[in-house]
Amino acid sequence: MDDSINEDFERTQKLVSMLGQVRQLIASELRAGLADAGLNLQQRGVLLTLARGSAKTPAALSKLAGVHPTRMTRVLDRLEDSGLIERARNGRDRRLVNVSLTQKGRAIAARHTRVVQGAWSERLSHFSKSDFDALSLLLSRLLDR
């Protein structure tokens, strides 16, 4: 096999491995910081997405929170059973369901937001603005392909 192909493959594997390690590291820190709430990462992701106000329907939440559509109903069921969200039919289109945070859900989402911001701030604190911008650009390019 061509040496340049081997080098490209090894470089790619190293990058994929590092991205996975970053994900595992942050996920571990978040699990530890939020363990007392009894929520998994998918449930937390849905809560934080709702708190940002960027989605209101299960389909939009699925896409933005990174929860597979087939799992979304179960995630929402657990959050609703815990008193963190409410589901209601859309007033204009009864086929649609809108999801919203309860007061308890807003309080937990606010706390989780602080923990998430703290975890990422700690990890990124040694990055200069140009480092941060370069990493953001590279990751955006990776996602856009």
N, CA, C and O atoms as a GROMACS GRO file, in nm:
protein
  580
    1MET      N    1   0.084  -0.118   0.000
    1MET     CA    2   0.000   0.000   0.000
    1MET      C    3   0.089   0.124   0.000
    1MET      O    4   0.197   0.124   0.058
    2ASP      N    5   0.044   0.226  -0.062
    2ASP     CA    6   0.117   0.353  -0.075
    2ASP      C    7   0.138   0.414   0.064
    2ASP      O    8   0.046   0.420   0.145
    3ASP      N    9   0.262   0.462   0.090
    3ASP     CA   10   0.293   0.522   0.220
    3ASP      C   11   0.208   0.644   0.250
    3ASP      O   12   0.171   0.666   0.366
    4SER      N   13   0.177   0.723   0.149
    4SER     CA   14   0.096   0.843   0.173
    4SER      C   15  -0.046   0.806   0.216
    4SER      O   16  -0.108   0.876   0.296
    5ILE      N   17  -0.098   0.695   0.163
    5ILE     CA   18  -0.231   0.648   0.204
    5ILE      C   19  -0.227   0.603   0.349
    5ILE      O   20  -0.318   0.633   0.427
    6ASN      N   21  -0.122   0.531   0.387
    6ASN     CA   22  -0.105   0.488   0.526
    6ASN      C   23  -0.095   0.607   0.620
    6ASN      O   24  -0.157   0.609   0.727
    7GLU      N   25  -0.017   0.707   0.580
    7GLU     CA   26  -0.002   0.827   0.664
    7GLU      C   27  -0.134   0.900   0.679
    7GLU      O   28  -0.169   0.944   0.789
    8ASP      N   29  -0.209   0.914   0.570
    8ASP     CA   30  -0.340   0.979   0.576
    8ASP      C   31  -0.434   0.902   0.668
    8ASP      O   32  -0.505   0.962   0.749
    9PHE      N   33  -0.433   0.770   0.655
    9PHE     CA   34  -0.520   0.687   0.738
    9PHE      C   35  -0.484   0.701   0.885
    9PHE      O   36  -0.572   0.717   0.969
   10GLU      N   37  -0.355   0.695   0.916
   10GLU     CA   38  -0.310   0.707   1.055
   10GLU      C   39  -0.345   0.844   1.112
   10GLU      O   40  -0.387   0.855   1.227
   11ARG      N   41  -0.327   0.948   1.033
   11ARG     CA   42  -0.360   1.083   1.076
   11ARG      C   43  -0.511   1.095   1.103
   11ARG      O   44  -0.553   1.155   1.202
   12THR      N   45  -0.590   1.037   1.014
   12THR     CA   46  -0.735   1.039   1.030
   12THR      C   47  -0.776   0.963   1.155
   12THR      O   48  -0.859   1.011   1.233
   13GLN      N   49  -0.720   0.845   1.174
   13GLN     CA   50  -0.752   0.765   1.292
   13GLN      C   51  -0.716   0.838   1.421
   13GLN      O   52  -0.790   0.832   1.520
   14LYS      N   53  -0.603   0.906   1.421
   14LYS     CA   54  -0.562   0.981   1.539
   14LYS      C   55  -0.661   1.094   1.569
   14LYS      O   56  -0.698   1.115   1.684
   15LEU      N   57  -0.704   1.164   1.466
   15LEU     CA   58  -0.802   1.272   1.483
   15LEU      C   59  -0.934   1.218   1.536
   15LEU      O   60  -0.991   1.273   1.630
   16VAL      N   61  -0.982   1.110   1.477
   16VAL     CA   62  -1.108   1.050   1.521
   16VAL      C   63  -1.096   1.005   1.666
   16VAL      O   64  -1.189   1.024   1.745
   17SER      N   65  -0.984   0.948   1.702
   17SER     CA   66  -0.961   0.905   1.840
   17SER      C   67  -0.961   1.023   1.936
   17SER      O   68  -1.022   1.017   2.043
   18MET      N   69  -0.895   1.132   1.898
   18MET     CA   70  -0.891   1.250   1.985
   18MET      C   71  -1.030   1.311   2.001
   18MET      O   72  -1.066   1.352   2.112
   19LEU      N   73  -1.108   1.318   1.893
   19LEU     CA   74  -1.244   1.371   1.903
   19LEU      C   75  -1.327   1.285   1.998
   19LEU      O   76  -1.405   1.338   2.078
   20GLY      N   77  -1.312   1.154   1.989
   20GLY     CA   78  -1.383   1.064   2.080
   20GLY      C   79  -1.339   1.083   2.224
   20GLY      O   80  -1.422   1.079   2.314
   21GLN      N   81  -1.210   1.103   2.246
   21GLN     CA   82  -1.160   1.125   2.382
   21GLN      C   83  -1.214   1.254   2.441
   21GLN      O   84  -1.249   1.259   2.558
   22VAL      N   85  -1.220   1.360   2.359
   22VAL     CA   86  -1.276   1.487   2.406
   22VAL      C   87  -1.421   1.468   2.446
   22VAL      O   88  -1.464   1.514   2.551
   23ARG      N   89  -1.497   1.399   2.361
   23ARG     CA   90  -1.638   1.375   2.391
   23ARG      C   91  -1.653   1.297   2.521
   23ARG      O   92  -1.735   1.332   2.606
   24GLN      N   93  -1.574   1.190   2.538
   24GLN     CA   94  -1.582   1.110   2.659
   24GLN      C   95  -1.542   1.189   2.783
   24GLN      O   96  -1.604   1.176   2.888
   25LEU      N   97  -1.440   1.270   2.771
   25LEU     CA   98  -1.393   1.351   2.883
   25LEU      C   99  -1.500   1.449   2.929
   25LEU      O  100  -1.529   1.458   3.048
   26ILE      N  101  -1.558   1.522   2.836
   26ILE     CA  102  -1.662   1.619   2.871
   26ILE      C  103  -1.785   1.546   2.924
   26ILE      O  104  -1.844   1.590   3.023
   27ALA      N  105  -1.824   1.437   2.860
   27ALA     CA  106  -1.941   1.362   2.907
   27ALA      C  107  -1.920   1.312   3.049
   27ALA      O  108  -2.012   1.316   3.131
   28SER      N  109  -1.800   1.265   3.079
   28SER     CA  110  -1.769   1.218   3.214
   28SER      C  111  -1.777   1.331   3.316
   28SER      O  112  -1.832   1.313   3.425
   29GLU      N  113  -1.724   1.447   3.280
   29GLU     CA  114  -1.729   1.562   3.370
   29GLU      C  115  -1.874   1.607   3.392
   29GLU      O  116  -1.911   1.644   3.503
   30LEU      N  117  -1.953   1.604   3.287
   30LEU     CA  118  -2.094   1.643   3.300
   30LEU      C  119  -2.171   1.542   3.384
   30LEU      O  120  -2.253   1.581   3.467
   31ARG      N  121  -2.147   1.413   3.362
   31ARG     CA  122  -2.215   1.311   3.443
   31ARG      C  123  -2.183   1.331   3.590
   31ARG      O  124  -2.273   1.323   3.675
   32ALA      N  125  -2.057   1.356   3.622
   32ALA     CA  126  -2.017   1.375   3.761
   32ALA      C  127  -2.080   1.501   3.820
   32ALA      O  128  -2.126   1.500   3.934
   33GLY      N  129  -2.082   1.608   3.744
   33GLY     CA  130  -2.136   1.734   3.793
   33GLY      C  131  -2.287   1.739   3.804
   33GLY      O  132  -2.342   1.824   3.874
   34LEU      N  133  -2.355   1.646   3.736
   34LEU     CA  134  -2.501   1.650   3.732
   34LEU      C  135  -2.564   1.520   3.780
   34LEU      O  136  -2.683   1.496   3.757
   35ALA      N  137  -2.486   1.435   3.845
   35ALA     CA  138  -2.535   1.303   3.884
   35ALA      C  139  -2.655   1.310   3.977
   35ALA      O  140  -2.743   1.223   3.970
   36ASP      N  141  -2.661   1.409   4.062
   36ASP     CA  142  -2.768   1.414   4.161
   36ASP      C  143  -2.906   1.438   4.099
   36ASP      O  144  -3.007   1.410   4.164
   37ALA      N  145  -2.913   1.487   3.977
   37ALA     CA  146  -3.042   1.512   3.913
   37ALA      C  147  -3.105   1.383   3.859
   37ALA      O  148  -3.224   1.380   3.831
   38GLY      N  149  -3.026   1.277   3.845
   38GLY     CA  150  -3.078   1.150   3.798
   38GLY      C  151  -3.116   1.148   3.651
   38GLY      O  152  -3.199   1.067   3.609
   39LEU      N  153  -3.056   1.236   3.573
   39LEU     CA  154  -3.086   1.243   3.430
   39LEU      C  155  -2.968   1.192   3.350
   39LEU      O  156  -2.852   1.209   3.389
   40ASN      N  157  -2.998   1.129   3.236
   40ASN     CA  158  -2.888   1.089   3.148
   40ASN      C  159  -2.854   1.204   3.054
   40ASN      O  160  -2.920   1.308   3.054
   41LEU      N  161  -2.750   1.185   2.974
   41LEU     CA  162  -2.704   1.293   2.886
   41LEU      C  163  -2.808   1.332   2.782
   41LEU      O  164  -2.819   1.450   2.747
   42GLN      N  165  -2.885   1.236   2.732
   42GLN     CA  166  -2.989   1.270   2.635
   42GLN      C  167  -3.098   1.356   2.699
   42GLN      O  168  -3.143   1.454   2.640
   43GLN      N  169  -3.139   1.320   2.818
   43GLN     CA  170  -3.241   1.398   2.888
   43GLN      C  171  -3.190   1.539   2.918
   43GLN      O  172  -3.263   1.637   2.903
   44ARG      N  173  -3.066   1.548   2.960
   44ARG     CA  174  -3.006   1.680   2.985
   44ARG      C  175  -3.001   1.762   2.858
   44ARG      O  176  -3.030   1.882   2.858
   45GLY      N  177  -2.965   1.698   2.748
   45GLY     CA  178  -2.958   1.768   2.620
   45GLY      C  179  -3.093   1.824   2.579
   45GLY      O  180  -3.100   1.936   2.528
   46VAL      N  181  -3.198   1.748   2.600
   46VAL     CA  182  -3.333   1.796   2.567
   46VAL      C  183  -3.370   1.912   2.658
   46VAL      O  184  -3.424   2.012   2.611
   47LEU      N  185  -3.342   1.900   2.788
   47LEU     CA  186  -3.372   2.011   2.881
   47LEU      C  187  -3.300   2.138   2.841
   47LEU      O  188  -3.360   2.245   2.839
   48LEU      N  189  -3.173   2.128   2.809
   48LEU     CA  190  -3.095   2.246   2.774
   48LEU      C  191  -3.141   2.306   2.641
   48LEU      O  192  -3.140   2.428   2.624
   49THR      N  193  -3.180   2.221   2.547
   49THR     CA  194  -3.232   2.270   2.420
   49THR      C  195  -3.362   2.345   2.442
   49THR      O  196  -3.384   2.451   2.383
   50LEU      N  197  -3.449   2.291   2.527
   50LEU     CA  198  -3.574   2.361   2.560
   50LEU      C  199  -3.546   2.493   2.631
   50LEU      O  200  -3.611   2.594   2.603
   51ALA      N  201  -3.449   2.493   2.720
   51ALA     CA  202  -3.415   2.615   2.795
   51ALA      C  203  -3.365   2.725   2.702
   51ALA      O  204  -3.390   2.843   2.726
   52ARG      N  205  -3.293   2.687   2.598
   52ARG     CA  206  -3.244   2.786   2.501
   52ARG      C  207  -3.357   2.839   2.413
   52ARG      O  208  -3.342   2.942   2.348
   53GLY      N  209  -3.470   2.769   2.412
   53GLY     CA  210  -3.583   2.813   2.332
   53GLY      C  211  -3.567   2.788   2.184
   53GLY      O  212  -3.638   2.848   2.103
   54SER      N  213  -3.475   2.701   2.147
   54SER     CA  214  -3.447   2.679   2.006
   54SER      C  215  -3.534   2.571   1.942
   54SER      O  216  -3.528   2.550   1.821
   55ALA      N  217  -3.615   2.503   2.023
   55ALA     CA  218  -3.704   2.400   1.969
   55ALA      C  219  -3.822   2.380   2.063
   55ALA      O  220  -3.809   2.395   2.184
   56LYS      N  221  -3.937   2.347   2.006
   56LYS     CA  222  -4.057   2.323   2.087
   56LYS      C  223  -4.126   2.191   2.053
   56LYS      O  224  -4.207   2.143   2.132
   57THR      N  225  -4.094   2.133   1.939
   57THR     CA  226  -4.159   2.009   1.899
   57THR      C  227  -4.063   1.892   1.918
   57THR      O  228  -3.942   1.911   1.914
   58PRO      N  229  -4.116   1.771   1.937
   58PRO     CA  230  -4.028   1.655   1.950
   58PRO      C  231  -3.932   1.638   1.831
   58PRO      O  232  -3.816   1.602   1.850
   59ALA      N  233  -3.980   1.664   1.710
   59ALA     CA  234  -3.893   1.649   1.592
   59ALA      C  235  -3.777   1.748   1.596
   59ALA      O  236  -3.663   1.712   1.569
   60ALA      N  237  -3.807   1.873   1.628
   60ALA     CA  238  -3.701   1.975   1.635
   60ALA      C  239  -3.606   1.945   1.750
   60ALA      O  240  -3.485   1.962   1.736
   61LEU      N  241  -3.660   1.901   1.864
   61LEU     CA  242  -3.575   1.866   1.978
   61LEU      C  243  -3.483   1.750   1.942
   61LEU      O  244  -3.365   1.750   1.978
   62SER      N  245  -3.536   1.652   1.872
   62SER     CA  246  -3.457   1.537   1.831
   62SER      C  247  -3.336   1.580   1.751
   62SER      O  248  -3.224   1.536   1.776
   63LYS      N  249  -3.359   1.667   1.656
   63LYS     CA  250  -3.251   1.713   1.569
   63LYS      C  251  -3.148   1.796   1.647
   63LYS      O  252  -3.028   1.773   1.636
   64LEU      N  253  -3.195   1.894   1.725
   64LEU     CA  254  -3.103   1.985   1.792
   64LEU      C  255  -3.034   1.923   1.914
   64LEU      O  256  -2.920   1.957   1.944
   65ALA      N  257  -3.102   1.833   1.983
   65ALA     CA  258  -3.043   1.772   2.103
   65ALA      C  259  -2.965   1.645   2.070
   65ALA      O  260  -2.899   1.588   2.157
   66GLY      N  261  -2.971   1.602   1.944
   66GLY     CA  262  -2.895   1.483   1.904
   66GLY      C  263  -2.953   1.353   1.958
   66GLY      O  264  -2.879   1.258   1.982
   67VAL      N  265  -3.084   1.349   1.977
   67VAL     CA  266  -3.151   1.228   2.025
   67VAL      C  267  -3.220   1.164   1.905
   67VAL      O  268  -3.294   1.230   1.832
   68HIS      N  269  -3.196   1.036   1.884
   68HIS     CA  270  -3.258   0.968   1.770
   68HIS      C  271  -3.409   0.978   1.782
   68HIS      O  272  -3.464   0.961   1.891
   69PRO      N  273  -3.477   1.004   1.671
   69PRO     CA  274  -3.623   1.022   1.675
   69PRO      C  275  -3.698   0.905   1.741
   69PRO      O  276  -3.801   0.927   1.806
   70THR      N  277  -3.648   0.783   1.725
   70THR     CA  278  -3.718   0.669   1.784
   70THR      C  279  -3.704   0.665   1.936
   70THR      O  280  -3.782   0.598   2.003
   71ARG      N  281  -3.607   0.736   1.991
   71ARG     CA  282  -3.588   0.742   2.137
   71ARG      C  283  -3.655   0.864   2.200
   71ARG      O  284  -3.674   0.868   2.321
   72MET      N  285  -3.690   0.962   2.119
   72MET     CA  286  -3.739   1.089   2.172
   72MET      C  287  -3.863   1.072   2.260
   72MET      O  288  -3.872   1.135   2.365
   73THR      N  289  -3.958   0.989   2.219
   73THR     CA  290  -4.079   0.971   2.299
   73THR      C  291  -4.045   0.919   2.438
   73THR      O  292  -4.101   0.967   2.536
   74ARG      N  293  -3.955   0.823   2.447
   74ARG     CA  294  -3.915   0.771   2.579
   74ARG      C  295  -3.843   0.877   2.662
   74ARG      O  296  -3.866   0.887   2.783
   75VAL      N  297  -3.757   0.954   2.599
   75VAL     CA  298  -3.688   1.062   2.671
   75VAL      C  299  -3.790   1.161   2.725
   75VAL      O  300  -3.783   1.201   2.841
   76LEU      N  301  -3.884   1.202   2.641
   76LEU     CA  302  -3.986   1.297   2.685
   76LEU      C  303  -4.077   1.236   2.791
   76LEU      O  304  -4.117   1.306   2.884
   77ASP      N  305  -4.109   1.108   2.779
   77ASP     CA  306  -4.191   1.041   2.882
   77ASP      C  307  -4.123   1.050   3.018
   77ASP      O  308  -4.188   1.082   3.118
   78ARG      N  309  -3.994   1.021   3.022
   78ARG     CA  310  -3.921   1.026   3.150
   78ARG      C  311  -3.915   1.167   3.207
   78ARG      O  312  -3.933   1.188   3.327
   79LEU      N  313  -3.890   1.264   3.120
   79LEU     CA  314  -3.885   1.403   3.166
   79LEU      C  315  -4.022   1.448   3.216
   79LEU      O  316  -4.031   1.520   3.315
   80GLU      N  317  -4.126   1.405   3.149
   80GLU     CA  318  -4.262   1.442   3.192
   80GLU      C  319  -4.297   1.372   3.324
   80GLU      O  320  -4.355   1.434   3.413
   81ASP      N  321  -4.262   1.244   3.336
   81ASP     CA  322  -4.286   1.170   3.460
   81ASP      C  323  -4.212   1.232   3.578
   81ASP      O  324  -4.258   1.223   3.692
   82SER      N  325  -4.098   1.294   3.551
   82SER     CA  326  -4.019   1.361   3.656
   82SER      C  327  -4.069   1.502   3.685
   82SER      O  328  -4.016   1.569   3.774
   83GLY      N  329  -4.168   1.547   3.611
   83GLY     CA  330  -4.223   1.681   3.633
   83GLY      C  331  -4.138   1.793   3.576
   83GLY      O  332  -4.147   1.907   3.621
   84LEU      N  333  -4.053   1.761   3.478
   84LEU     CA  334  -3.962   1.861   3.423
   84LEU      C  335  -4.013   1.926   3.295
   84LEU      O  336  -3.974   2.038   3.262
   85ILE      N  337  -4.101   1.856   3.224
   85ILE     CA  338  -4.158   1.911   3.101
   85ILE      C  339  -4.309   1.888   3.100
   85ILE      O  340  -4.363   1.810   3.177
   86GLU      N  341  -4.373   1.960   3.009
   86GLU     CA  342  -4.515   1.939   2.980
   86GLU      C  343  -4.529   1.927   2.829
   86GLU      O  344  -4.457   1.993   2.753
   87ARG      N  345  -4.622   1.844   2.786
   87ARG     CA  346  -4.654   1.834   2.644
   87ARG      C  347  -4.799   1.877   2.624
   87ARG      O  348  -4.887   1.840   2.702
   88ALA      N  349  -4.822   1.954   2.520
   88ALA     CA  350  -4.958   2.001   2.490
   88ALA      C  351  -4.975   2.007   2.339
   88ALA      O  352  -4.880   2.034   2.265
   89ARG      N  353  -5.096   1.983   2.295
   89ARG     CA  354  -5.126   1.995   2.153
   89ARG      C  355  -5.112   2.139   2.109
   89ARG      O  356  -5.146   2.232   2.182
   90ASN      N  357  -5.061   2.157   1.988
   90ASN     CA  358  -5.048   2.290   1.929
   90ASN      C  359  -5.187   2.345   1.903
   90ASN      O  360  -5.274   2.275   1.850
   91GLY      N  361  -5.209   2.472   1.940
   91GLY     CA  362  -5.340   2.534   1.924
   91GLY      C  363  -5.384   2.548   1.780
   91GLY      O  364  -5.504   2.540   1.752
   92ARG      N  365  -5.292   2.569   1.690
   92ARG     CA  366  -5.326   2.588   1.548
   92ARG      C  367  -5.331   2.458   1.469
   92ARG      O  368  -5.408   2.445   1.374
   93ASP      N  369  -5.250   2.362   1.509
   93ASP     CA  370  -5.245   2.234   1.438
   93ASP      C  371  -5.243   2.123   1.542
   93ASP      O  372  -5.137   2.092   1.598
   94ARG      N  373  -5.357   2.064   1.569
   94ARG     CA  374  -5.372   1.965   1.676
   94ARG      C  375  -5.288   1.839   1.652
   94ARG      O  376  -5.271   1.758   1.743
   95ARG      N  377  -5.236   1.822   1.531
   95ARG     CA  378  -5.150   1.706   1.505
   95ARG      C  379  -5.013   1.724   1.570
   95ARG      O  380  -4.944   1.626   1.598
   96LEU      N  381  -4.975   1.848   1.595
   96LEU     CA  382  -4.843   1.878   1.652
   96LEU      C  383  -4.850   1.884   1.803
   96LEU      O  384  -4.951   1.923   1.862
   97VAL      N  385  -4.740   1.845   1.865
   97VAL     CA  386  -4.726   1.854   2.010
   97VAL      C  387  -4.616   1.954   2.040
   97VAL      O  388  -4.507   1.947   1.982
   98ASN      N  389  -4.643   2.045   2.131
   98ASN     CA  390  -4.541   2.139   2.178
   98ASN      C  391  -4.491   2.091   2.314
   98ASN      O  392  -4.568   2.043   2.396
   99VAL      N  393  -4.363   2.106   2.336
   99VAL     CA  394  -4.300   2.065   2.461
   99VAL      C  395  -4.248   2.190   2.529
   99VAL      O  396  -4.190   2.277   2.465
  100SER      N  397  -4.270   2.200   2.660
  100SER     CA  398  -4.220   2.315   2.735
  100SER      C  399  -4.170   2.270   2.872
  100SER      O  400  -4.208   2.164   2.922
  101LEU      N  401  -4.083   2.352   2.929
  101LEU     CA  402  -4.030   2.324   3.062
  101LEU      C  403  -4.130   2.365   3.168
  101LEU      O  404  -4.201   2.465   3.154
  102THR      N  405  -4.136   2.287   3.275
  102THR     CA  406  -4.211   2.328   3.393
  102THR      C  407  -4.121   2.418   3.476
  102THR      O  408  -4.004   2.439   3.441
  103GLN      N  409  -4.173   2.472   3.583
  103GLN     CA  410  -4.090   2.554   3.672
  103GLN      C  411  -3.973   2.472   3.725
  103GLN      O  412  -3.859   2.519   3.730
  104LYS      N  413  -4.001   2.349   3.766
  104LYS     CA  414  -3.895   2.259   3.814
  104LYS      C  415  -3.793   2.233   3.702
  104LYS      O  416  -3.672   2.232   3.727
  105GLY      N  417  -3.841   2.212   3.581
  105GLY     CA  418  -3.752   2.189   3.467
  105GLY      C  419  -3.665   2.308   3.437
  105GLY      O  420  -3.547   2.293   3.405
  106ARG      N  421  -3.722   2.429   3.448
  106ARG     CA  422  -3.642   2.551   3.425
  106ARG      C  423  -3.532   2.564   3.529
  106ARG      O  424  -3.420   2.603   3.497
  107ALA      N  425  -3.563   2.531   3.654
  107ALA     CA  426  -3.462   2.541   3.761
  107ALA      C  427  -3.348   2.442   3.737
  107ALA      O  428  -3.231   2.477   3.751
  108ILE      N  429  -3.383   2.319   3.702
  108ILE     CA  430  -3.279   2.219   3.677
  108ILE      C  431  -3.199   2.254   3.552
  108ILE      O  432  -3.077   2.237   3.549
  109ALA      N  433  -3.266   2.304   3.448
  109ALA     CA  434  -3.196   2.344   3.325
  109ALA      C  435  -3.099   2.458   3.353
  109ALA      O  436  -2.988   2.460   3.299
  110ALA      N  437  -3.139   2.554   3.438
  110ALA     CA  438  -3.050   2.665   3.472
  110ALA      C  439  -2.926   2.614   3.544
  110ALA      O  440  -2.814   2.657   3.516
  111ARG      N  441  -2.945   2.521   3.637
  111ARG     CA  442  -2.832   2.463   3.710
  111ARG      C  443  -2.742   2.385   3.614
  111ARG      O  444  -2.620   2.397   3.620
  112HIS      N  445  -2.802   2.306   3.527
  112HIS     CA  446  -2.724   2.228   3.430
  112HIS      C  447  -2.647   2.320   3.337
  112HIS      O  448  -2.533   2.290   3.301
  113THR      N  449  -2.708   2.430   3.298
  113THR     CA  450  -2.640   2.526   3.211
  113THR      C  451  -2.513   2.577   3.279
  113THR      O  452  -2.408   2.588   3.215
  114ARG      N  453  -2.523   2.608   3.407
  114ARG     CA  454  -2.405   2.655   3.481
  114ARG      C  455  -2.296   2.547   3.485
  114ARG      O  456  -2.178   2.577   3.467
  115VAL      N  457  -2.335   2.422   3.508
  115VAL     CA  458  -2.238   2.313   3.513
  115VAL      C  459  -2.173   2.292   3.376
  115VAL      O  460  -2.051   2.275   3.367
  116VAL      N  461  -2.254   2.293   3.271
  116VAL     CA  462  -2.201   2.274   3.135
  116VAL      C  463  -2.106   2.388   3.099
  116VAL      O  464  -1.997   2.364   3.046
  117GLN      N  465  -2.147   2.511   3.128
  117GLN     CA  466  -2.060   2.625   3.099
  117GLN      C  467  -1.930   2.615   3.176
  117GLN      O  468  -1.823   2.646   3.124
  118GLY      N  469  -1.939   2.572   3.301
  118GLY     CA  470  -1.818   2.557   3.383
  118GLY      C  471  -1.724   2.452   3.327
  118GLY      O  472  -1.603   2.472   3.321
  119ALA      N  473  -1.782   2.339   3.286
  119ALA     CA  474  -1.699   2.230   3.232
  119ALA      C  475  -1.629   2.273   3.104
  119ALA      O  476  -1.509   2.249   3.087
  120TRP      N  477  -1.702   2.337   3.014
  120TRP     CA  478  -1.641   2.381   2.889
  120TRP      C  479  -1.545   2.497   2.912
  120TRP      O  480  -1.439   2.503   2.850
  121SER      N  481  -1.580   2.588   3.000
  121SER     CA  482  -1.490   2.701   3.029
  121SER      C  483  -1.357   2.651   3.083
  121SER      O  484  -1.251   2.702   3.046
  122GLU      N  485  -1.364   2.552   3.171
  122GLU     CA  486  -1.241   2.494   3.227
  122GLU      C  487  -1.156   2.432   3.117
  122GLU      O  488  -1.034   2.454   3.113
  123ARG      N  489  -1.218   2.356   3.029
  123ARG     CA  490  -1.145   2.290   2.921
  123ARG      C  491  -1.088   2.388   2.820
  123ARG      O  492  -0.979   2.366   2.767
  124LEU      N  493  -1.160   2.498   2.794
  124LEU     CA  494  -1.119   2.592   2.689
  124LEU      C  495  -1.046   2.715   2.742
  124LEU      O  496  -1.012   2.804   2.666
  125SER      N  497  -1.023   2.720   2.873
  125SER     CA  498  -0.967   2.841   2.934
  125SER      C  499  -0.828   2.876   2.883
  125SER      O  500  -0.790   2.994   2.883
  126HIS      N  501  -0.752   2.779   2.840
  126HIS     CA  502  -0.616   2.806   2.791
  126HIS      C  503  -0.613   2.836   2.641
  126HIS      O  504  -0.505   2.856   2.585
  127PHE      N  505  -0.728   2.840   2.576
  127PHE     CA  506  -0.735   2.874   2.434
  127PHE      C  507  -0.736   3.025   2.416
  127PHE      O  508  -0.809   3.095   2.486
  128SER      N  509  -0.657   3.073   2.324
  128SER     CA  510  -0.666   3.214   2.287
  128SER      C  511  -0.790   3.231   2.198
  128SER      O  512  -0.849   3.132   2.154
  129LYS      N  513  -0.828   3.355   2.173
  129LYS     CA  514  -0.942   3.380   2.084
  129LYS      C  515  -0.915   3.321   1.946
  129LYS      O  516  -1.004   3.263   1.885
  130SER      N  517  -0.792   3.337   1.898
  130SER     CA  518  -0.761   3.283   1.765
  130SER      C  519  -0.763   3.130   1.765
  130SER      O  520  -0.804   3.068   1.667
  131ASP      N  521  -0.718   3.066   1.875
  131ASP     CA  522  -0.727   2.920   1.887
  131ASP      C  523  -0.874   2.876   1.880
  131ASP      O  524  -0.909   2.784   1.806
  132PHE      N  525  -0.956   2.945   1.957
  132PHE     CA  526  -1.098   2.913   1.964
  132PHE      C  527  -1.163   2.930   1.826
  132PHE      O  528  -1.239   2.843   1.781
  133ASP      N  529  -1.134   3.041   1.761
  133ASP     CA  530  -1.190   3.067   1.628
  133ASP      C  531  -1.144   2.963   1.526
  133ASP      O  532  -1.223   2.917   1.444
  134ALA      N  533  -1.016   2.926   1.533
  134ALA     CA  534  -0.963   2.826   1.439
  134ALA      C  535  -1.029   2.690   1.463
  134ALA      O  536  -1.067   2.622   1.367
  135LEU      N  537  -1.042   2.650   1.589
  135LEU     CA  538  -1.107   2.523   1.620
  135LEU      C  539  -1.253   2.524   1.574
  135LEU      O  540  -1.301   2.426   1.517
  136SER      N  541  -1.322   2.633   1.600
  136SER     CA  542  -1.462   2.646   1.557
  136SER      C  543  -1.474   2.633   1.406
  136SER      O  544  -1.564   2.565   1.355
  137LEU      N  545  -1.385   2.699   1.335
  137LEU     CA  546  -1.388   2.693   1.188
  137LEU      C  547  -1.363   2.551   1.138
  137LEU      O  548  -1.433   2.502   1.050
  138LEU      N  549  -1.263   2.485   1.195
  138LEU     CA  550  -1.230   2.350   1.151
  138LEU      C  551  -1.343   2.252   1.182
  138LEU      O  552  -1.376   2.168   1.098
  139LEU      N  553  -1.402   2.262   1.299
  139LEU     CA  554  -1.513   2.173   1.333
  139LEU      C  555  -1.635   2.201   1.246
  139LEU      O  556  -1.706   2.108   1.207
  140SER      N  557  -1.659   2.327   1.216
  140SER     CA  558  -1.770   2.362   1.126
  140SER      C  559  -1.750   2.300   0.989
  140SER      O  560  -1.843   2.247   0.929
  141ARG      N  561  -1.628   2.308   0.940
  141ARG     CA  562  -1.598   2.249   0.809
  141ARG      C  563  -1.616   2.098   0.813
  141ARG      O  564  -1.663   2.038   0.716
  142LEU      N  565  -1.578   2.037   0.922
  142LEU     CA  566  -1.595   1.893   0.937
  142LEU      C  567  -1.744   1.856   0.937
  142LEU      O  568  -1.783   1.756   0.878
  143LEU      N  569  -1.826   1.935   1.003
  143LEU     CA  570  -1.970   1.909   1.011
  143LEU      C  571  -2.043   1.938   0.881
  143LEU      O  572  -2.144   1.875   0.851
  144ASP      N  573  -1.993   2.032   0.804
  144ASP     CA  574  -2.060   2.073   0.680
  144ASP      C  575  -2.038   1.977   0.564
  144ASP      O  576  -2.106   1.989   0.462
  145ARG      N  577  -1.950   1.886   0.575
  145ARG     CA  578  -1.922   1.795   0.462
  145ARG      C  579  -2.021   1.686   0.452
  145ARG      O  580  -2.012   1.602   0.363
   0.00000   0.00000   0.00000
